[in-house]
Amino acid sequence: MGADRVFAYGAAAGLLGDLLLGDPRRGHPVAVFGRAAGAVERVLWRDHRGWGALHTALCAGGAVALGAAASRAARALSASPGAVRSLQASTARALPASAAPSSPASPANSSPALPVASVALTAVATWAVVGGTSLAREARAIGRALEAGDVEAARARLPHLCGRDPQALDADGIARAVVESVAENTSDAVVGALVWGAVAGVPGLLGFRAVNTLDAMVGHKSPRHRRYGWASARLDDLAGWPGARLTALAAAVAGPDPRGAVRAWRADAAKHPSPNAGPVEASFAGALGVRLGGTLSYGGRVEHRPVLNAAGRAVRVGDVERAVRLSRRVSWLALGACAAVSLLCDRGRDRERNLDLGRDRDRRTKGRDS
């Protein structure tokens, strides 16, 4: 099994695990990373971009290094004859005699065909870094409160999903905030991680989540983090760029109004202050036929953002569920696209290796003939 199928099977299993299990209530790996990054910040903090860049490099680089070390260990375990024999013995015990293989395959042949440890590691890493189920759960909880007319309960729940000032919002304003957060976090919490997983495997999955978490922690323009968080914010913009475009494209493909999504994306994405939230929110707005953007409040600071998809109608409470369903479709469509890209990249690497082997054989043949 090549690296392409390791990612495809592992990421699909991890995304399914997130769908079925969601995030753990305690001891989530991202929360553990956040506490570690906070401890590093307490040691390094200076009101200076350079110290913030060091913080970003240590934390994000540590996550990538951890992923690389775990991947090497998983490949070694998958290649171990003892691990293969143990797997074969377990399979033989689990299967009826008629279904058991008549003769055991050699470890040399079995190991490349079934790198169980690598697939399992990819599945666990994917489950740890994606957050689609938690996103849907929080959005739906707010939507149910709004449908029941309990605006105060919805306001109390909104900070679990985004950083808006809930007291400044009525029911429709809360619904709009939820739809915008679902759109943006579909990219940040799911699709972006899958993109980097397809490109760089487990190190890519962990590295992207580390960068995204650091941006949430220090990448904002508070007096403490305006300079210190600059590197994290810029790196998050760079890392999130491909995932945001794939999310916007998938929303156009999977949404109820593909032409509206593309039209809003092209017309309005660049108006948004975020280079990555703009395409995603504009595409979701066009796909759902609603208006997003406008006046909002963060931490007591009022912002007047451009309206996305001005031709659409105002967001209603029922649009929360529509946004969640679109987010789900986008996530699975993105998984398929990322698996296909991984397959193409792996086949390209295989062709290059085969060409190199052919050139080496030709050189050795010529050397013997001479």
C-alpha positions in Angstrom: 0.0 0.0 0.0 1.5 3.3 -1.0 1.5 6.5 0.9 -1.5 7.7 -1.1 -3.7 4.9 0.2 -2.3 5.2 3.7 -3.5 8.8 3.8 -6.9 8.0 2.1 -7.7 5.1 4.4 -6.4 6.8 7.5 -8.0 10.2 6.9 -11.3 8.6 6.0 -11.2 6.5 9.3 -10.2 9.6 11.3 -13.0 11.7 9.8 -15.5 8.9 10.4 -14.2 8.7 14.0 -14.8 12.4 14.5 -18.3 12.0 13.1 -19.1 9.1 15.5 -17.1 10.2 18.6 -16.5 13.9 18.3 -13.9 15.5 20.6 -13.1 14.0 24.0 -14.4 16.1 26.9 -11.0 16.0 28.6 -7.4 15.6 27.5 -7.9 16.6 23.9 -4.5 16.7 22.1 -5.1 20.2 20.8 -5.9 21.4 24.4 -2.6 19.8 25.6 -0.7 21.5 22.8 -2.4 24.8 23.8 -1.3 24.5 27.4 2.3 23.8 26.2 2.2 26.7 23.9 0.9 28.9 26.6 3.8 27.8 28.9 6.3 28.7 26.2 4.7 32.1 25.7 5.0 32.8 29.4 8.8 32.2 29.2 9.4 33.9 25.9 7.0 36.8 25.8 8.5 40.2 24.8 6.7 42.9 22.9 8.7 42.1 19.8 8.1 40.2 16.5 11.3 38.3 16.8 10.4 36.7 20.1 7.0 35.9 18.7 8.5 34.3 15.6 10.7 32.1 17.9 7.6 31.1 19.8 5.9 30.1 16.6 8.9 28.2 15.3 9.4 26.2 18.5 5.7 25.3 18.9 4.8 24.6 15.3 8.2 23.0 14.6 7.8 20.8 17.6 4.5 19.5 16.4 5.9 18.8 12.9 8.9 17.0 14.5 6.6 14.9 16.7 4.6 13.9 13.6 7.7 13.0 11.7 9.0 10.8 14.5 5.7 9.1 15.0 5.5 8.4 11.2 9.0 6.9 11.2 8.1 4.7 14.1 4.8 3.6 12.4 6.6 2.7 9.2 9.2 0.7 11.1 6.4 -1.1 13.0 4.5 -1.8 9.8 7.7 -3.3 8.2 8.4 -5.5 11.2 8.0 -9.2 10.4 7.0 -9.8 14.0 4.2 -7.3 13.7 3.0 -8.8 10.5 3.0 -12.4 11.9 1.0 -11.1 14.9 -1.5 -9.5 12.6 -1.8 -12.7 10.5 -2.3 -14.8 13.7 -5.0 -12.5 14.9 -6.7 -12.5 11.5 -6.5 -16.4 11.4 -8.1 -16.6 14.9 -10.9 -14.1 13.9 -11.8 -15.8 10.6 -13.6 -19.1 10.0 -11.3 -21.9 8.8 -12.9 -21.7 5.3 -12.0 -18.0 5.1 -8.5 -18.3 6.4 -5.7 -18.2 3.8 -4.4 -21.6 2.8 -0.8 -20.6 3.2 0.6 -17.7 5.0 2.1 -14.8 3.0 5.6 -14.0 3.6 6.3 -10.9 5.8 8.2 -9.3 2.9 5.1 -9.5 0.8 2.6 -8.7 3.5 4.2 -5.7 5.0 4.1 -3.3 2.0 0.5 -4.4 1.3 -0.8 -3.6 4.8 1.0 -0.9 6.8 -1.5 -1.1 9.6 0.5 1.1 12.0 0.8 3.9 9.4 -2.9 3.8 8.6 -3.8 3.8 12.3 -1.5 6.7 13.1 -3.0 8.7 10.2 -6.5 7.9 11.5 -5.7 9.0 15.1 -3.9 12.1 13.9 -6.8 13.1 11.7 -9.3 12.5 14.4 -7.2 14.6 16.8 -6.9 17.6 14.5 -10.3 17.9 12.8 -13.2 19.4 14.6 -16.2 19.0 12.3 -18.5 17.3 14.8 -17.8 19.8 17.6 -18.4 22.6 15.2 -21.8 21.1 14.1 -22.8 20.3 17.7 -22.2 23.8 18.9 -23.9 25.4 15.9 -27.0 23.1 16.2 -27.2 23.8 20.0 -27.4 27.5 19.3 -29.9 26.9 16.4 -32.2 24.8 18.7 -32.1 27.6 21.3 -33.1 30.2 18.7 -35.8 28.0 17.3 -37.2 27.7 20.8 -37.2 31.5 21.2 -34.6 31.3 23.9 -32.2 34.1 22.7 -30.5 34.3 26.1 -29.5 30.7 26.0 -28.2 31.2 22.4 -26.2 34.2 23.6 -24.7 32.2 26.4 -23.7 29.4 24.0 -22.3 31.7 21.2 -18.8 32.2 22.8 -18.2 28.4 22.5 -18.3 28.9 18.7 -16.8 32.4 18.0 -15.6 35.6 19.6 -18.5 37.9 18.8 -20.1 40.0 21.6 -23.3 38.1 22.1 -25.1 40.8 24.0 -25.0 43.0 20.9 -26.8 40.5 18.8 -30.5 39.7 18.3 -31.7 36.3 17.1 -31.0 37.0 13.4 -27.6 38.4 14.3 -26.7 35.3 16.3 -27.8 33.1 13.4 -25.6 35.1 11.0 -22.7 34.8 13.3 -23.2 31.0 13.5 -23.4 30.6 9.7 -20.2 32.7 9.3 -18.4 30.7 12.0 -19.5 27.4 10.4 -18.2 28.5 7.1 -14.8 29.7 8.3 -14.2 26.8 10.7 -15.1 24.3 8.0 -11.8 25.4 6.4 -9.8 25.9 9.6 -11.0 22.9 11.5 -11.4 20.3 8.7 -10.4 21.1 5.2 -7.1 22.9 5.8 -5.8 19.9 7.9 -6.8 17.4 5.2 -4.9 19.4 2.6 -1.7 19.4 4.6 -2.2 15.8 5.5 -2.4 14.9 1.8 0.8 16.9 1.1 2.9 16.0 4.1 1.2 13.1 6.0 1.0 13.1 9.8 3.5 15.9 10.1 1.3 18.1 7.9 -1.8 17.3 9.9 -0.2 18.1 13.2 1.7 21.1 11.9 -1.4 22.7 10.4 -3.4 22.3 13.6 -0.5 23.8 15.6 -0.3 26.8 13.4 -4.0 27.3 13.5 -4.1 27.0 17.3 -1.2 29.4 17.7 -3.1 32.0 15.5 -6.2 31.6 17.8 -4.0 32.1 20.9 -1.7 34.9 19.9 -2.5 36.0 16.3 -4.9 38.8 17.1 -4.4 42.5 17.5 -4.7 42.9 21.2 -2.0 45.2 22.8 -0.2 42.2 24.2 -0.1 40.2 20.9 -0.1 42.9 18.1 3.7 42.3 17.6 4.3 39.1 19.4 1.6 37.3 17.5 2.5 38.7 14.1 4.5 35.6 12.9 1.7 33.2 14.0 -0.9 35.2 12.2 1.1 35.5 8.9 2.0 31.8 9.0 -1.6 30.9 9.6 -2.6 33.0 6.5 -0.1 31.1 4.5 -1.0 27.6 5.7 -4.7 28.2 5.4 -4.6 29.6 1.9 -5.0 26.3 -0.1 -7.6 24.9 2.3 -9.7 28.0 2.1 -9.8 27.9 -1.7 -10.6 24.2 -1.7 -13.4 24.9 0.9 -14.8 27.7 -1.3 -14.7 25.4 -4.4 -16.3 22.5 -2.6 -19.1 24.8 -1.2 -19.8 25.8 -4.8 -19.9 22.2 -6.0 -21.9 20.8 -3.0 -24.1 23.8 -2.3 -27.7 24.3 -3.6 -26.6 27.3 -5.8 -23.2 26.7 -7.4 -23.5 29.7 -9.7 -24.4 32.0 -6.8 -21.4 30.6 -4.8 -19.0 31.3 -7.6 -20.5 34.7 -8.3 -20.2 35.8 -4.6 -16.7 34.4 -4.3 -15.4 36.3 -7.3 -17.2 39.5 -6.5 -16.8 39.7 -2.7 -14.0 37.6 -1.3 -11.4 40.2 -1.7 -13.4 42.7 0.3 -13.1 40.6 3.5 -10.2 41.6 5.8 -9.1 38.0 6.0 -7.5 36.5 2.9 -8.8 33.1 3.8 -12.1 33.7 5.5 -13.2 35.9 2.6 -13.4 33.2 -0.1 -15.0 30.7 2.3 -17.7 33.0 3.7 -18.5 34.5 0.3 -18.9 31.1 -1.3 -21.1 29.8 1.6 -23.2 33.0 1.4 -23.7 32.5 -2.4 -24.4 28.8 -2.1 -27.0 29.3 0.7 -28.5 32.4 -0.9 -27.9 34.6 2.1 -26.1 37.8 3.0 -23.1 37.6 5.4 -20.7 40.3 6.7 -21.8 43.8 7.8 -21.5 45.3 11.2 -20.2 43.1 14.0 -18.6 43.5 17.5 -15.5 41.8 18.9 -14.3 42.4 22.4 -16.2 45.7 22.6 -14.7 46.8 19.3 -17.2 47.5 16.5 -16.2 46.6 12.9 -18.1 47.5 9.7 -17.2 44.8 7.2 -18.3 44.6 3.6 -21.5 42.7 2.9 -20.9 39.3 1.1 -23.5 38.3 -1.5 -25.5 41.5 -1.2 -28.2 40.1 -3.5 -29.0 37.4 -1.0 -31.6 37.5 1.8 -30.9 38.0 5.5 -29.9 35.0 7.5 -32.7 33.2 9.3 -32.6 30.7 12.1 -33.2 27.8 9.7 -30.0 28.6 7.8 -27.9 27.4 10.7 -28.9 23.8 9.9 -28.4 24.4 6.2 -24.9 25.7 6.8 -24.0 22.7 9.0 -25.2 20.2 6.3 -23.2 22.1 3.7 -20.2 22.0 5.9 -20.5 18.2 6.2 -20.7 17.8 2.4 -17.8 20.1 1.9 -15.7 18.1 4.4 -16.2 14.7 2.7 -15.8 16.2 -0.8 -12.5 17.8 0.4 -11.4 14.4 1.7 -12.0 12.9 -1.7 -10.1 15.7 -3.5 -7.2 15.4 -1.1 -7.0 11.6 -1.4 -6.9 12.0 -5.2 -4.1 14.6 -5.0 -2.2 12.3 -2.7 -2.6 9.5 -5.1 -1.3 11.6 -8.0 1.6 12.9 -6.1 2.6 9.4 -4.9 2.3 8.0 -8.5 4.5 10.8 -9.7 7.1 10.0 -7.1 6.9 6.3 -8.1 7.5 7.2 -11.7 10.6 9.3 -10.7 12.0 6.4 -8.7 11.4 4.0 -11.5 13.1 6.3 -13.9 16.1 6.7 -11.6 16.3 2.9 -11.2 16.2 2.5 -15.0 19.0 5.1 -15.4 21.1 3.3 -12.8 20.7 0.0 -14.5 21.6 1.5 -17.9 24.8 3.0 -16.4 25.8 -0.3 -14.8 25.2 -2.1 -18.0 27.3 0.3 -20.0 30.0 0.0 -17.4 30.1 -3.7 -17.7 30.1 -3.6 -21.5 33.1 -1.2 -21.5 
